[in-house]
């Protein structure tokens, strides 16, 4: 799907900036996307540790592979797909190092399952600002990672189904199904608690 005129012009400007390693454009991208990138990594991994390192590594990859971004689509899906690949590479390395663990902490499609409770609150609970947001964050925490990621990218990052498919490598129909199931699980969690969720 072609981008609207202003979005296409912006994507082309970013592509040129990355191609020529324009420091002004690169600094602008970091300023605009650093928070969103860290939040995405935080939500996808379910852990606070190494988010800064992963974000920094993501920006290094953006610089190294800047010529691969052609400006025909939005920058966000390309950025998030790099971050996602790095997060899962790190997860696989960590898993290979700790061979003494017998449990399967990876879901059927390679997304790390939620880690056991740690001393830190979940990224969802940390982001919550009100009682409703806290309850929603707790419900999000219970979702399988594939549903949580789909909901985050769709509703928090406002990516289209096709853009989410590009980030995750799954077909758009699968993404649609993950969003539907994730929302259904959230509704179910809220209804069990006697609440209704307006999603």
PAKOLMI-109687 format. One line per 8 residues: number of its first residue (from 1); for each residue x, y, z of N, C-alpha, C. Coordinates in Angstrom, 2 decimals. Atoms other than C-alpha are relative to their C-alpha. Layout:
<atoms>
NUM) X/Y/Z/X/Y/Z/X/Y/Z | ... $
</atoms>
This chain:
<atoms>
1) 0.85/-1.19/0.00/0.00/0.00/0.00/0.89/1.24/0.00 | -0.85/-1.19/0.05/1.57/3.32/-1.02/-0.28/0.94/1.16 | 0.15/-0.96/-1.08/2.16/5.94/1.63/-0.67/1.27/-0.51 | 0.51/-1.31/0.40/0.22/9.22/1.59/1.17/0.94/-0.30 | -1.04/-0.92/0.48/2.17/12.13/0.04/0.97/0.48/1.05 | -0.90/-0.55/-1.02/3.55/13.71/3.22/0.79/-1.10/0.69 | -0.70/1.13/-0.63/4.40/10.33/4.78/1.07/-0.55/-0.94 | -0.97/0.49/0.98/6.13/9.25/1.57/1.21/0.94/-0.07 $
9) -1.09/-0.97/0.05/8.16/12.46/1.47/0.89/-0.14/1.25 | -0.75/0.17/-1.25/9.17/11.93/5.12/0.84/-1.28/-0.05 | -0.72/1.27/0.10/10.14/8.29/4.50/1.18/0.13/-0.96 | -1.09/-0.21/0.96/12.22/9.35/1.49/1.12/0.85/0.61 | -0.99/-0.85/-0.68/13.94/12.04/3.56/0.83/-0.83/0.98 | -0.70/0.87/-0.94/14.79/9.46/6.23/0.94/-0.93/-0.76 | -0.82/0.92/0.80/16.05/7.02/3.58/1.26/0.70/-0.51 | -1.17/-0.76/0.48/18.33/9.71/2.10/0.97/0.27/1.14 $
17) -0.85/-0.29/-1.17/19.59/10.67/5.55/0.79/-1.22/0.44 | -0.70/1.22/-0.39/20.44/7.06/6.38/1.03/-0.41/-1.05 | -0.91/0.37/1.09/22.03/6.44/2.99/1.30/0.80/0.10 | -1.18/-0.87/-0.05/24.39/9.41/3.43/0.52/0.22/1.41 | -0.40/-0.11/-1.41/24.73/9.00/7.21/-0.03/1.45/0.48 | 0.22/-1.40/-0.39/23.38/12.51/7.77/-0.26/0.06/1.51 | 0.09/-0.03/-1.46/23.97/13.18/11.48/-1.25/0.72/0.50 | 1.20/-0.73/-0.43/21.10/15.67/11.71/-1.22/-0.92/-0.06 $
25) 1.13/0.92/0.15/18.62/13.06/10.43/0.11/-1.12/1.02 | -0.19/1.10/-0.95/20.09/10.30/12.59/-0.32/0.45/1.42 | 0.31/-0.52/-1.33/19.93/12.44/15.73/-1.50/0.25/0.17 | 1.45/-0.22/0.00/16.36/13.38/14.85/-0.74/-1.32/0.22 | 0.64/1.31/-0.13/15.39/9.71/14.50/0.14/-0.53/1.42 | -0.22/0.48/-1.37/16.95/8.83/17.84/-0.88/0.77/0.97 | 0.84/-0.82/-0.88/15.16/11.73/19.51/-1.47/-0.40/-0.11 | 1.40/0.33/0.23/11.80/10.79/17.96/-0.37/-1.41/0.46 $
33) 0.38/1.41/-0.17/11.97/7.02/18.37/0.63/-0.70/1.19 | -0.69/0.70/-1.09/14.22/6.23/21.35/-0.98/-0.51/1.06 | 0.95/0.42/-1.04/11.36/6.13/23.87/-0.88/-1.15/-0.51 | 0.86/1.04/0.57/9.12/4.08/21.57/0.76/-1.30/-0.19 | -0.82/1.18/0.19/11.95/1.68/20.77/0.24/-0.71/1.33 | -0.23/0.60/-1.33/12.79/1.13/24.45/-1.28/-0.62/0.54 | 1.29/0.54/-0.47/9.10/0.65/25.28/-0.32/-1.30/-0.72 | 0.27/1.22/0.76/8.71/-1.90/22.48/0.87/-1.16/0.50 $
41) -0.91/1.04/-0.48/11.78/-3.85/23.63/-0.38/-0.47/1.40 | 0.42/0.28/-1.37/10.58/-3.65/27.23/-1.23/-0.90/-0.02 | 1.23/0.77/0.05/7.14/-5.00/26.34/0.20/-1.37/-0.64 | -0.21/1.26/0.70/8.36/-7.70/23.96/0.80/-0.98/0.85 | -0.83/0.90/-0.79/11.03/-9.10/26.26/-0.60/-0.26/1.38 | 0.56/0.16/-1.34/9.02/-8.60/29.46/1.03/0.22/1.10 | -1.07/-0.19/-0.97/12.26/-7.60/31.19/0.61/1.39/-0.15 | -0.65/-1.31/0.02/13.98/-4.38/32.14/1.47/-0.12/-0.39 $
49) -1.43/0.17/0.25/17.50/-5.78/31.90/0.30/0.04/-1.49 | -0.55/-0.04/1.36/19.41/-5.06/28.72/-0.81/0.82/-1.02 | 0.78/-0.80/0.96/16.74/-2.79/27.16/0.87/1.10/-0.60 | -0.87/-1.08/0.51/19.25/0.07/26.90/1.04/-0.55/-0.97 | -1.00/0.60/0.89/21.87/-2.22/25.39/-0.63/-0.42/-1.32 | 0.68/0.41/1.22/19.37/-3.65/22.90/-0.37/1.20/-0.86 | 0.35/-1.22/0.74/18.19/-0.16/21.94/1.23/0.58/-0.68 | -1.24/-0.53/0.57/21.77/0.98/21.42/0.46/-0.86/-1.18 $
57) -0.39/0.91/1.08/22.54/-2.12/19.33/-0.92/0.18/-1.21 | 0.94/-0.24/1.09/19.39/-1.44/17.29/0.42/1.22/-0.82 | -0.42/-1.21/0.71/20.60/2.08/16.45/1.29/-0.24/-0.79 | -1.22/0.33/0.74/24.01/0.70/15.47/-0.34/-0.76/-1.29 | 0.43/0.74/1.19/22.28/-1.73/13.09/-0.67/0.92/-1.01 | 0.63/-0.97/0.90/20.20/1.11/11.68/1.07/0.74/-0.79 | -1.09/-0.69/0.68/23.43/2.96/10.90/0.72/-0.91/-1.00 | -0.71/0.93/0.87/25.13/-0.12/9.45/-0.82/-0.36/-1.24 $
65) 0.85/0.48/1.08/22.14/-1.11/7.31/-0.92/1.08/-0.56 | 0.84/-1.12/0.43/20.76/2.32/6.53/-0.37/-0.02/-1.47 | 0.30/0.04/1.44/20.97/1.72/2.80/-1.11/-1.00/-0.32 | 1.07/0.98/0.22/18.47/-1.16/3.19/-1.39/0.62/0.14 | 1.29/-0.68/-0.12/15.70/1.27/4.16/-0.20/0.83/-1.26 | 0.17/-0.64/1.30/14.34/2.36/0.78/-0.99/1.17/-0.01 | 0.93/-1.13/-0.07/11.75/4.90/1.96/-1.34/-0.24/-0.67 | 1.29/0.29/0.62/8.83/3.12/0.28/-1.07/-0.35/1.03 $
73) 0.94/0.27/-1.09/7.24/2.35/3.64/0.43/0.84/1.20 | -0.34/-0.78/-1.19/7.22/3.92/7.08/1.24/-0.56/0.68 | -1.24/0.37/-0.68/10.38/3.85/9.17/-0.26/-0.93/1.19 | 0.26/0.73/-1.23/8.75/2.38/12.31/0.05/-1.51/-0.16 | -0.06/1.47/0.11/8.16/-1.18/11.05/1.42/-0.52/-0.24 | -1.38/0.41/0.26/11.74/-1.39/9.76/0.81/0.04/1.30 | -0.71/-0.14/-1.27/13.10/-0.13/13.10/-0.39/-1.11/0.97 | 0.47/1.01/-0.94/10.93/-2.49/15.17/0.41/-1.41/-0.42 $
81) -0.41/1.34/0.43/11.83/-5.50/13.03/1.47/-0.24/0.33 | -1.41/0.12/-0.40/15.55/-4.84/13.64/0.08/-0.27/1.50 | -0.01/0.17/-1.46/14.89/-4.51/17.38/-0.48/-1.39/0.40 | 0.56/1.32/-0.31/12.79/-7.68/17.43/1.01/-1.10/-0.28 | -1.00/1.01/0.35/15.46/-9.72/15.66/1.16/-0.01/1.00 | -1.08/-0.07/-0.98/18.15/-8.49/18.06/-0.44/-0.58/1.34 | 0.51/0.51/-1.27/15.99/-9.26/21.11/-0.05/-1.52/-0.01 | 0.12/1.45/0.05/15.33/-12.81/19.94/1.35/-0.68/-0.21 $
89) -1.35/0.53/0.10/18.96/-13.35/18.96/0.63/-0.08/1.39 | -0.55/-0.02/-1.35/19.96/-12.36/22.48/-0.65/-1.08/0.87 | 0.71/1.03/-0.76/17.28/-14.63/23.95/0.55/-1.39/-0.34 | -0.51/1.31/0.42/18.54/-17.59/21.91/1.42/-0.24/0.53 | -1.35/0.14/-0.53/22.16/-16.94/22.95/-0.03/-0.29/1.49 | 0.11/0.19/-1.45/21.18/-16.68/26.60/-0.52/-1.41/0.30 | 0.57/1.33/-0.19/19.16/-19.88/26.28/1.05/-1.08/-0.28 | -1.05/0.97/0.33/22.09/-21.72/24.67/1.04/-0.07/1.10 $
97) -1.00/-0.03/-1.07/24.40/-20.63/27.50/-0.49/-0.77/1.22 | 0.52/0.65/-1.20/22.09/-21.90/30.26/-0.63/-1.35/-0.36 | 0.48/1.31/0.41/21.81/-25.52/29.13/-0.53/-0.82/1.16 | 0.45/0.77/-1.16/21.12/-26.68/32.67/-1.49/0.15/0.26 | 1.44/-0.17/-0.21/17.53/-25.37/32.52/-0.77/-0.94/-0.92 | 0.76/1.01/0.73/15.00/-27.99/31.43/-1.31/0.54/-0.55 | 1.32/-0.47/0.42/11.88/-25.86/31.00/0.07/0.69/-1.36 | 0.07/-0.62/1.32/10.77/-24.59/27.60/-0.55/1.41/0.16 $
105) 0.44/-1.38/-0.21/10.64/-20.80/27.80/-0.28/0.70/-1.31 | 0.26/-0.62/1.30/9.98/-20.23/24.12/-1.31/-0.53/-0.55 | 1.27/0.43/0.58/6.57/-20.32/22.46/0.24/-0.65/-1.34 | -0.12/0.74/1.25/5.86/-22.21/19.26/0.55/0.83/-1.15 | -0.51/-0.78/1.12/6.85/-19.27/17.05/1.23/0.81/0.35 | -1.29/-0.60/-0.30/10.08/-18.28/18.75/-0.03/1.20/0.91 | 0.08/-1.15/-0.90/8.79/-15.51/21.01/0.20/-0.48/1.42 | -0.22/0.44/-1.37/10.11/-15.79/24.56/-1.29/0.08/0.81 $
113) 1.14/-0.04/-0.90/7.40/-16.71/27.05/0.35/0.94/1.15 | -0.23/-0.89/-1.13/6.96/-14.44/30.04/0.95/-0.65/0.98 | -0.93/0.55/-0.96/9.83/-14.92/32.41/-0.66/-0.09/1.36 | 0.54/0.14/-1.34/9.21/-15.95/35.97/0.04/1.35/0.70 | 0.09/-1.27/-0.72/8.30/-13.18/38.38/1.37/0.38/0.54 | -1.29/-0.49/-0.48/11.31/-11.06/39.20/-0.24/1.02/1.09 | 0.13/-1.02/-1.02/12.00/-8.40/41.76/-0.55/1.31/-0.57 | 0.46/-1.23/0.64/10.93/-5.75/39.22/-1.44/-0.15/-0.44 $
121) 1.35/0.07/0.56/7.34/-4.91/38.31/0.08/-0.14/-1.52 | 0.02/0.19/1.45/6.33/-5.76/34.77/0.02/1.36/-0.70 | 0.02/-1.27/0.73/6.70/-3.10/32.06/-1.40/0.58/-0.07 | 1.37/-0.48/0.08/2.92/-2.90/31.90/-0.40/0.71/1.29 | 0.36/-0.62/-1.27/2.48/-2.17/35.59/0.77/1.29/0.22 | -0.78/-1.23/-0.16/5.27/0.40/35.50/-0.59/1.14/-0.83 | 0.55/-1.02/0.89/3.53/2.22/32.64/-1.37/0.48/0.45 | 1.37/-0.33/-0.40/0.14/2.28/34.36/-0.03/1.28/0.84 $
129) 0.11/-1.28/-0.70/-0.99/5.69/35.63/-1.29/0.12/0.83 | 1.26/-0.09/-0.72/-4.56/5.15/36.85/-0.42/-1.39/0.43 | 0.48/1.31/-0.44/-6.54/2.36/38.50/-0.39/-0.87/-1.19 | 0.38/0.77/1.19/-8.03/1.32/35.14/1.23/-0.44/-0.78 | -1.23/0.33/0.73/-4.60/1.46/33.50/0.76/-1.10/0.73 | -0.68/1.03/-0.77/-3.18/-0.65/36.34/-0.66/-1.35/-0.22 | 0.71/1.26/0.24/-5.89/-3.29/35.86/0.24/-0.50/-1.42 | -0.28/0.39/1.38/-5.35/-3.26/32.10/1.44/-0.51/-0.13 $
137) -1.40/0.43/0.04/-1.58/-3.54/32.61/0.15/-1.39/0.58 | -0.07/1.33/-0.61/-2.05/-6.53/34.90/-0.58/-1.05/-0.94 | 0.61/0.92/0.97/-4.32/-8.15/32.29/0.94/-0.23/-1.18 | -0.95/0.14/1.10/-1.77/-7.45/29.52/1.16/-0.92/0.40 | -1.09/0.82/-0.52/0.88/-9.09/31.69/-0.30/-1.49/-0.12 | 0.40/1.41/0.04/-1.11/-12.35/31.60/-0.08/-0.56/-1.42 | 0.12/0.46/1.39/-1.30/-12.49/27.81/1.26/-0.72/-0.45 | -1.17/0.62/0.64/0.94/-14.76/25.79/0.74/1.10/-0.77 $
145) -0.78/-1.05/0.66/3.78/-12.70/24.28/-0.42/0.31/-1.43 | 0.38/-0.29/1.39/2.55/-13.10/20.68/-1.23/0.91/-0.07 | 1.19/-0.86/-0.01/-0.80/-11.49/21.58/0.36/1.38/0.54 | -0.42/-1.28/-0.59/0.82/-8.80/23.73/0.72/0.85/-1.04 | -0.75/-0.74/1.02/3.19/-7.84/20.91/-0.94/0.56/-1.06 | 0.94/-0.45/1.04/0.36/-7.66/18.35/-0.84/1.18/0.49 | 0.81/-1.10/-0.55/-1.77/-5.45/20.63/0.83/1.26/0.17 | -0.89/-1.15/-0.18/1.18/-3.19/21.45/0.25/0.70/-1.33 $
153) -0.31/-0.62/1.29/2.10/-2.64/17.81/-1.23/0.61/-0.65 | 1.22/-0.51/0.64/-1.50/-2.14/16.71/-0.55/1.24/0.71 | 0.69/-1.06/-0.72/-2.88/0.09/19.48/0.91/1.03/0.64 | -0.92/-0.96/-0.59/0.16/1.69/21.09/0.83/0.68/-1.09 | -0.85/-0.54/1.06/2.36/2.12/18.02/-0.77/0.36/-1.26 | 0.91/-0.33/1.11/-0.59/2.40/15.59/0.53/-0.45/-1.35 | -0.42/0.58/1.26/0.95/0.17/12.95/-1.18/-0.71/-0.65 | 1.04/0.72/0.73/-1.27/-1.32/10.26/0.26/-1.51/0.12 $
161) -0.18/1.45/-0.04/-1.82/-5.08/10.04/1.19/-0.42/-0.87 | -1.11/0.36/0.88/0.58/-5.27/7.10/1.34/0.41/0.59 | -1.25/-0.44/-0.62/3.23/-3.26/8.95/0.40/-0.94/1.14 | -0.29/0.95/-1.08/2.93/-5.59/11.96/0.48/-1.32/-0.60 | -0.43/1.22/0.70/3.22/-8.54/9.58/1.45/0.14/-0.45 | -1.38/-0.24/0.43/6.42/-6.98/8.21/0.97/-0.08/1.17 | -0.85/0.03/-1.19/7.83/-6.57/11.73/0.20/-1.43/0.48 | -0.05/1.33/-0.63/6.98/-10.08/12.93/0.32/-1.13/-0.96 $
169) -0.21/1.06/0.96/7.33/-12.05/9.71/-1.17/-0.97/-0.09 | 1.20/0.84/0.06/3.83/-13.50/10.17/-0.98/0.61/-1.00 | 0.98/-0.56/0.94/1.01/-13.14/7.60/-0.98/0.95/0.69 | 0.95/-0.98/-0.56/-1.45/-10.27/8.10/-1.21/-0.70/0.59 | 1.16/0.73/-0.56/-4.27/-12.80/8.67/0.33/-0.56/1.38 | -0.43/0.49/-1.31/-2.27/-14.29/11.54/0.03/1.14/1.01 | -0.04/-1.16/-0.89/-1.72/-10.83/13.01/-1.42/0.39/0.41 | 1.40/-0.31/-0.29/-5.46/-10.12/12.76/-0.56/-0.96/1.04 $
177) 0.46/1.01/-0.95/-6.15/-13.36/14.59/0.61/0.22/1.38 | -0.65/-0.26/-1.30/-3.61/-12.52/17.31/-0.63/1.18/0.71 | 0.65/-1.17/-0.60/-5.20/-9.13/17.86/-1.37/-0.38/0.54 | 1.34/0.43/-0.41/-8.68/-10.66/18.01/0.08/-0.85/1.28 | -0.12/0.88/-1.18/-7.57/-13.36/20.47/0.53/0.74/1.21 | -0.53/-0.79/-1.11/-5.58/-10.90/22.57/-1.09/0.86/0.63 | 1.10/-0.82/-0.52/-8.59/-8.58/22.87/-1.03/-0.88/0.72 | 0.95/0.91/-0.64/-10.84/-11.55/23.68/0.52/-0.43/1.37 $
185) -0.58/0.40/-1.29/-8.45/-12.65/26.43/-0.07/1.15/1.00 | 0.12/-1.16/-0.90/-8.41/-9.11/27.86/-1.44/0.16/0.48 | 1.41/-0.10/-0.40/-12.22/-8.96/27.82/-0.35/-1.05/1.04 | 0.29/1.11/-0.90/-12.40/-12.34/29.52/0.58/0.27/1.39 | -0.65/-0.31/-1.28/-9.95/-11.26/32.24/-0.78/1.06/0.75 | 0.75/-1.06/-0.66/-11.94/-8.10/32.94/-1.38/-0.47/0.43 | 1.34/0.49/-0.36/-15.30/-9.90/32.92/0.05/-0.95/1.19 | -0.16/0.87/-1.16/-14.04/-12.50/35.36/0.13/0.81/1.28 $
193) -0.12/-0.88/-1.16/-13.20/-9.63/37.68/-1.22/0.87/0.23 | 1.22/-0.80/-0.16/-16.68/-8.17/37.27/0.07/1.35/-0.66 | -0.16/-1.29/0.68/-15.46/-5.33/35.09/-0.27/-0.20/-1.48 | 0.09/0.06/1.45/-16.04/-4.51/31.46/1.11/0.81/-0.58 | -1.11/-0.68/0.67/-13.32/-3.48/29.09/-0.52/0.52/-1.31 | 0.52/-0.59/1.22/-14.28/-1.08/26.36/0.96/-0.05/-1.13 | -0.88/0.13/1.17/-12.05/-2.47/23.63/-0.71/-0.80/-1.06 $
</atoms>
